[in-house]
Amino acid sequence: MAPCSEELIEELGLNKGGMTLVDTARAQELYDAMGPAREISGGSAANTLAGLSALGAQCAFIGQVADDQLGEVFAHDIRAVGIDFDTPPRRGDPPTARCLIFVTPDAQRTMNTFLGASQYLPPARLDAEAVAAAKILYLEGYLWDPEEPRAAMRRAIEAARAAGRKVAFTLSEVFVIERHGDDFRALIDDGLIDILFANHLELAALTGENDLEAGLAALRDKVPTLIVTCSADGAIALSGGERARVDAEPIERVVDTTGAGDLFAAGFLYGHVNGEPLATCLRRGAIAAAEVISHYGARPEADLQKLMDERLTA
């Protein structure tokens, strides 16, 4: 992750504000073009779990790194925040996944992801017992693209449903919906998704409705709990006939928007598993998202529990 100018985004032909999958050669090209960078553990679902763990939730992560230095760093960092991570590293090429993030002066993050070893996570690596023991199985759309982790996630959904657990899914990015929207719509139509996270652009891409209210109406009766974030305009949730809305949490300065959606999901899910009111769950999401966009990196640096106690009682 490194700060950069608007001119560099244009020069490199990057998709500003989005996430693009890149191969090994492009990843090296972009790394060479970067200024001084910070290396920070990330990964969408892993970031969400880091937020949940910081709030006191017990979490386990299923994902794959390679048997290399970055893989060791990732494994150390996720275990260091109290998350169980037992998936064995993959030997040989490709190396551990990495995301090259360019942050412009407007705090917008432009992500370029080399999926590396993560795209070869096989169904055999699934810890079905951990899935069955969890209140919620949380899946990220980014890893729906490669075949093996997609099959692993389908099996995880089966294990969760068989155990009577809830399945939460984040759509992740518009380009993922453009490639796999039919799969996502089928999961929703088949009643396999209990909690769906989307931003307003992803909602439009999934439903074909550019109007926010029309998009909400299209999914209202298909997803038991639907959460839609609208950037600076806050977020909306629909659940069990109830509707709640929250404003974006005010902060002094937006530094880096990386991880905003990941941490919003962490805050919301923490409230949800603890049976809190829908509006409180949204507020927790907004507070967590505000914390992570106030600094570089996609994992919390402040004491989230203390921060929420202060702001929820203010």
Residue pairs with C-beta under 8 A, 6 or more apart in sequence:
1 37
1 38
1 39
1 40
1 100
1 101
1 103
1 256
1 258
1 296
1 297
2 34
2 35
2 36
2 37
2 38
2 101
2 102
2 103
3 35
3 102
3 103
3 104
3 105
4 34
4 35
4 102
4 103
4 104
5 104
5 105
6 104
6 105
8 33
8 102
9 16
9 102
9 104
9 110
12 30
12 33
12 102
14 20
14 102
14 110
14 112
15 110
16 104
16 108
16 110
17 108
17 109
17 110
18 110
18 111
18 173
18 174
18 175
19 99
19 111
19 112
19 113
19 142
19 172
19 173
19 175
20 111
20 112
20 113
20 175
21 113
21 114
21 115
21 145
22 30
22 100
22 112
22 113
22 114
23 114
24 94
24 114
26 112
26 114
27 98
27 100
27 112
27 114
30 100
30 102
30 112
31 37
31 100
34 100
34 102
38 296
38 297
39 70
39 73
40 296
40 297
40 298
40 299
41 73
41 74
41 77
41 78
41 299
42 99
42 258
42 259
42 297
42 298
42 299
43 63
43 74
43 97
43 118
44 140
44 142
44 170
44 172
44 261
44 262
45 61
45 63
45 138
45 139
45 140
45 143
45 170
45 262
46 61
46 63
46 74
46 78
46 83
47 259
47 262
47 263
47 266
47 298
47 299
48 138
48 140
48 170
48 262
48 263
48 265
48 266
48 269
49 59
49 61
49 78
49 83
49 138
49 266
50 78
50 81
50 83
50 266
50 299
50 300
51 262
51 263
51 265
51 266
51 267
51 270
51 288
51 292
51 299
51 300
51 304
52 59
52 266
52 269
52 270
53 59
53 81
53 82
53 83
54 81
54 266
54 300
54 303
54 304
54 305
55 266
55 267
55 270
55 284
55 288
55 304
55 305
55 308
56 270
56 305
57 269
57 270
57 273
59 82
59 83
59 84
60 83
60 84
60 85
60 86
60 127
60 130
60 134
61 78
61 83
61 84
61 85
61 87
62 87
62 121
62 125
62 126
62 127
62 130
62 131
62 152
62 156
63 85
63 87
63 118
63 121
63 143
64 87
64 89
64 90
64 117
64 118
64 120
64 121
64 125
64 149
65 71
65 74
65 75
65 87
65 89
65 90
65 96
65 97
65 117
65 118
66 89
66 90
66 91
66 92
66 93
66 94
66 95
66 96
66 116
66 117
67 89
67 90
67 91
67 92
68 89
68 95
68 96
70 95
70 96
70 98
71 89
71 95
71 96
71 117
74 96
75 85
75 89
78 85
79 85
81 299
84 130
86 127
87 121
87 125
87 127
88 125
89 117
90 117
90 120
94 114
94 116
94 117
94 119
94 120
95 116
95 117
96 116
96 117
96 118
97 113
97 114
97 115
97 116
97 117
97 118
97 119
98 113
98 114
98 116
99 111
99 112
99 113
99 114
100 111
100 112
100 113
100 114
101 109
101 110
101 111
101 112
101 258
102 109
102 110
102 112
103 109
103 110
103 256
103 258
103 296
104 110
107 254
107 255
107 256
107 257
107 293
108 257
109 256
109 257
109 258
111 258
113 142
115 143
115 145
115 146
118 143
118 149
119 143
119 145
119 146
119 148
119 149
120 146
120 148
120 149
121 143
121 148
121 149
121 152
122 148
122 151
122 152
123 148
123 151
123 152
123 155
125 152
126 152
126 155
126 156
126 159
128 155
128 156
128 159
131 137
131 156
131 159
131 160
131 163
131 165
132 159
132 160
132 162
132 163
132 165
133 163
134 160
134 165
135 165
135 166
135 273
136 165
136 166
136 167
136 168
136 195
136 269
136 272
136 273
137 156
137 157
137 159
137 160
137 165
137 166
137 167
137 168
138 168
138 169
138 170
138 265
138 269
139 153
139 156
139 157
139 167
139 168
139 169
139 170
140 170
140 172
141 169
141 170
141 171
141 172
141 173
141 176
141 177
141 180
141 184
142 172
142 173
142 176
143 149
143 150
143 153
144 150
144 153
144 176
144 180
144 183
144 184
145 176
145 179
145 180
157 167
157 187
157 192
160 166
160 167
161 167
161 192
166 194
166 195
167 192
167 193
167 194
167 195
168 193
168 194
168 195
168 196
168 197
168 265
168 269
169 184
169 187
169 193
169 195
169 196
169 197
170 196
170 197
170 198
170 261
170 265
171 177
171 184
171 196
171 197
171 198
171 199
171 202
171 206
172 202
173 202
174 201
174 202
174 205
177 184
177 202
177 205
177 206
178 205
181 205
181 206
184 206
185 206
187 193
188 196
188 219
188 222
188 223
189 222
191 222
193 223
194 223
194 224
194 225
195 223
195 224
195 225
195 227
195 269
195 272
196 219
196 223
196 225
196 226
196 227
197 227
197 229
197 261
197 264
197 265
197 268
198 206
198 226
198 227
198 228
198 229
199 228
199 229
199 230
199 231
199 261
200 212
200 215
200 228
200 229
200 230
200 231
203 209
203 212
203 215
203 216
203 219
203 228
204 210
204 215
206 215
206 219
207 214
207 215
207 218
207 219
208 218
209 215
209 217
209 218
212 228
212 230
212 236
215 228
216 226
216 228
216 236
216 238
219 226
220 226
220 238
223 238
224 239
224 240
225 237
225 238
225 239
225 240
225 272
226 237
226 238
226 239
227 235
227 236
227 237
227 264
227 265
227 268
227 282
227 285
228 235
228 236
228 237
229 235
229 260
229 261
229 264
229 285
229 289
230 236
231 248
232 248
233 247
233 248
234 245
234 246
234 247
234 248
234 286
235 245
235 246
235 248
235 264
235 282
235 285
235 286
236 243
236 244
236 245
236 282
237 243
237 244
237 245
237 268
237 278
237 281
237 282
239 278
242 278
244 277
244 278
244 279
244 281
244 282
245 279
245 282
246 279
246 282
246 283
246 285
246 286
247 286
248 286
248 289
248 290
249 283
249 286
249 287
249 289
249 290
249 311
250 290
251 290
251 293
251 294
252 294
253 294
254 293
254 294
255 293
255 294
255 295
255 296
256 293
256 295
256 296
256 297
257 293
258 292
258 293
258 296
258 297
258 298
259 292
259 293
259 297
259 298
259 299
260 289
260 292
260 293
261 289
262 292
262 298
263 285
263 288
263 289
263 291
263 292
263 298
263 299
263 300
264 285
264 286
264 288
264 289
265 285
266 285
266 288
267 281
267 283
267 284
267 285
267 286
267 287
267 288
267 289
267 304
267 308
268 281
268 282
268 284
268 285
269 281
270 281
270 284
271 280
271 281
271 283
271 284
271 285
272 281
276 284
280 312
283 311
283 312
284 308
284 312
287 304
287 307
287 308
287 311
287 312
288 300
288 304
288 308
291 300
291 301
291 302
291 304
291 307
292 298
292 299
292 300
295 301
